[in-house]
Amino acid sequence: MRFFKLVAIAGLAATAAACANRTGDQTIAEYCANPDRANYDICKQHSDTENVRTTLSGRIAEVFGVASDARMRADRAQSTADQAMARDINCETRTVRNRSTGSCGDGYTLTSCVQTRYYSSAGGLSILRQINDSECRFNTRVLEMQVRCCYVGATPPPTTAAAPEPAPAPAPAPRQPTPTS
């Protein structure tokens, strides 16, 4: 009886091994190349896997192409920035008080305009209405603004004095406490 069980187990093991190795010495691609086997589950799974692999490899190549293009553009931008930094750039900051416009001297380009002081009792911050290469304009007079002007070149033109500043506006008087009865 034991012998019969051993033979049965050996037979089952041989059958299982034969079923597990359906393709023999072929790869799955070679096995599924036969059109008669196209409807086998293993061939359907292999076809789906190959489609996903092809799609992913195309997307990965596309992403690396975009990354490569971005890298080339970044390198070109860095080169342009390095060339710009090699030039002589001379900048000055002008402080303008009690005006609504700020401007640069001849030959200079306005790069920024910022309100730096204000009174809350005089309305607070002003709104920057216009800015271009030569001047900036606020909607009302501001207590103080800083205008940044730059020139590209070895020798900047002489700075011209800004228009004479009007007398500073007096600071608002502090509020007196009212006596309570």
C-alpha positions as CSV (number, residue, x, y, z in Angstrom):
1,M,0.0,0.0,0.0
2,R,2.8,2.3,0.8
3,F,4.4,1.5,-2.5
4,F,1.2,2.4,-4.3
5,K,1.0,5.8,-2.5
6,L,4.6,6.5,-3.5
7,V,4.0,5.7,-7.1
8,A,0.8,7.9,-7.1
9,I,2.7,10.8,-5.6
10,A,5.6,10.4,-8.1
11,G,3.1,10.3,-10.9
12,L,1.3,13.5,-9.7
13,A,4.6,15.3,-9.3
14,A,5.7,14.4,-12.8
15,T,2.3,15.5,-14.2
16,A,2.5,18.8,-12.3
17,A,6.0,19.4,-13.5
18,A,4.9,18.8,-17.1
19,C,2.0,21.2,-16.7
20,A,4.2,23.8,-15.1
21,N,6.6,23.7,-18.1
22,R,4.1,24.0,-21.0
23,T,6.4,26.1,-23.1
24,G,9.3,23.6,-22.9
25,D,12.6,25.3,-23.7
26,Q,10.8,28.2,-25.5
27,T,10.4,31.7,-24.1
28,I,6.9,32.9,-23.6
29,A,7.2,35.2,-26.6
30,E,8.3,32.3,-28.8
31,Y,5.5,30.1,-27.4
32,C,2.8,32.8,-27.9
33,A,4.1,33.6,-31.5
34,N,2.0,30.6,-32.7
35,P,-1.4,32.1,-33.7
36,D,-3.1,29.0,-32.5
37,R,-2.2,29.9,-28.9
38,A,-3.3,33.5,-29.1
39,N,-6.4,32.8,-26.9
40,Y,-4.4,31.1,-24.1
41,D,-4.5,33.0,-20.8
42,I,-0.7,33.1,-20.6
43,C,-0.4,34.6,-24.1
44,K,-3.1,37.2,-23.4
45,Q,-1.3,38.2,-20.3
46,H,2.0,38.3,-22.2
47,S,0.5,40.5,-24.9
48,D,-0.9,43.0,-22.3
49,T,2.4,43.1,-20.4
50,E,4.3,43.8,-23.7
51,N,1.8,46.6,-24.6
52,V,2.3,48.2,-21.1
53,R,6.1,47.9,-21.4
54,T,6.1,49.5,-24.9
55,T,3.8,52.3,-23.7
56,L,5.9,53.0,-20.6
57,S,9.2,52.9,-22.5
58,G,7.7,55.5,-24.9
59,R,6.6,57.7,-22.1
60,I,10.0,57.3,-20.3
61,A,11.8,58.3,-23.5
62,E,9.5,61.3,-23.9
63,V,10.1,62.4,-20.3
64,F,13.9,62.1,-20.7
65,G,13.6,64.0,-23.9
66,V,11.7,66.8,-22.2
67,A,14.2,66.7,-19.3
68,S,17.1,66.8,-21.7
69,D,15.5,69.7,-23.6
70,A,14.9,71.5,-20.3
71,R,18.5,70.9,-19.3
72,M,19.8,72.4,-22.6
73,R,17.5,75.4,-22.1
74,A,18.7,75.9,-18.6
75,D,22.4,75.7,-19.7
76,R,21.7,78.2,-22.4
77,A,20.0,80.6,-19.9
78,Q,22.9,80.2,-17.5
79,S,25.3,81.0,-20.3
80,T,23.4,84.1,-21.2
81,A,23.3,85.2,-17.5
82,D,27.0,84.6,-17.2
83,Q,27.6,86.8,-20.3
84,A,25.4,89.5,-18.8
85,M,27.2,89.4,-15.5
86,A,30.5,89.8,-17.3
87,R,29.4,93.2,-18.4
88,D,29.9,96.2,-16.3
89,I,26.6,97.1,-14.6
90,N,26.5,100.2,-12.5
91,C,23.4,100.9,-10.3
92,E,22.4,103.7,-8.0
93,T,19.5,104.1,-5.6
94,R,17.9,107.5,-5.4
95,T,15.7,108.5,-2.5
96,V,12.9,110.8,-3.5
97,R,10.7,112.6,-1.0
98,N,7.3,114.3,-1.2
99,R,6.7,113.5,-4.9
100,S,4.4,111.3,-6.9
101,T,6.9,110.4,-9.6
102,G,10.5,109.1,-9.5
103,S,12.9,109.0,-12.4
104,C,16.4,108.2,-13.5
105,G,19.1,110.4,-15.1
106,D,20.0,110.3,-18.8
107,G,21.4,106.9,-19.9
108,Y,20.1,105.1,-16.8
109,T,17.3,102.6,-16.9
110,L,14.8,102.4,-14.0
111,T,14.7,98.9,-12.6
112,S,12.5,99.3,-9.5
113,C,10.5,101.9,-7.5
114,V,9.4,101.3,-3.9
115,Q,7.5,103.5,-1.4
116,T,9.6,103.3,1.8
117,R,7.8,105.7,4.2
118,Y,4.3,106.8,4.7
119,Y,2.0,108.2,7.4
120,S,-1.1,106.3,8.2
121,S,-2.9,109.5,9.0
122,A,-2.1,110.7,5.5
123,G,-3.8,107.8,3.8
124,G,-1.2,105.0,4.2
125,L,0.4,103.3,1.3
126,S,0.1,104.7,-2.1
127,I,-0.7,102.7,-5.3
128,L,2.0,102.4,-8.0
129,R,0.1,103.5,-11.1
130,Q,2.8,103.4,-13.8
131,I,6.4,102.1,-14.2
132,N,8.5,102.0,-17.3
133,D,12.2,102.3,-18.2
134,S,12.4,106.0,-17.3
135,E,10.0,106.8,-14.5
136,C,7.5,105.5,-12.0
137,R,4.3,107.2,-10.8
138,F,2.2,106.8,-7.7
139,N,-1.5,107.8,-7.4
140,T,-0.6,110.4,-4.8
141,R,2.4,112.1,-3.4
142,V,4.4,109.8,-1.2
143,L,6.5,110.7,1.8
144,E,9.5,108.8,0.5
145,M,10.3,106.4,-2.3
146,Q,13.5,104.7,-3.5
147,V,14.2,104.6,-7.2
148,R,16.8,102.0,-8.5
149,C,18.5,103.1,-11.7
150,C,21.1,101.0,-13.6
151,Y,23.5,101.6,-16.5
152,V,25.2,98.9,-18.5
153,G,28.7,99.9,-19.6
154,A,32.2,100.6,-18.4
155,T,31.8,104.3,-17.6
156,P,28.3,105.4,-16.5
157,P,27.2,108.9,-17.5
158,P,27.4,111.5,-14.8
159,T,24.5,111.4,-12.5
160,T,22.2,114.4,-12.7
161,A,20.9,115.9,-9.6
162,A,17.2,115.2,-9.1
163,A,14.8,118.1,-9.1
164,P,15.0,120.1,-5.9
165,E,12.9,118.5,-3.2
166,P,10.1,120.5,-1.7
167,A,10.2,121.2,2.0
168,P,9.3,118.0,4.0
169,A,5.7,117.9,5.2
170,P,5.4,118.4,8.9
171,A,4.8,115.3,10.9
172,P,1.2,115.0,12.2
173,A,0.7,116.3,15.7
174,P,0.3,113.7,18.4
175,R,-3.3,113.4,19.7
176,Q,-3.9,115.0,23.1
177,P,-5.8,112.8,25.5
178,T,-9.2,114.2,26.3
179,P,-10.0,114.7,30.0
180,T,-12.8,112.6,31.4
181,S,-15.2,114.1,33.9
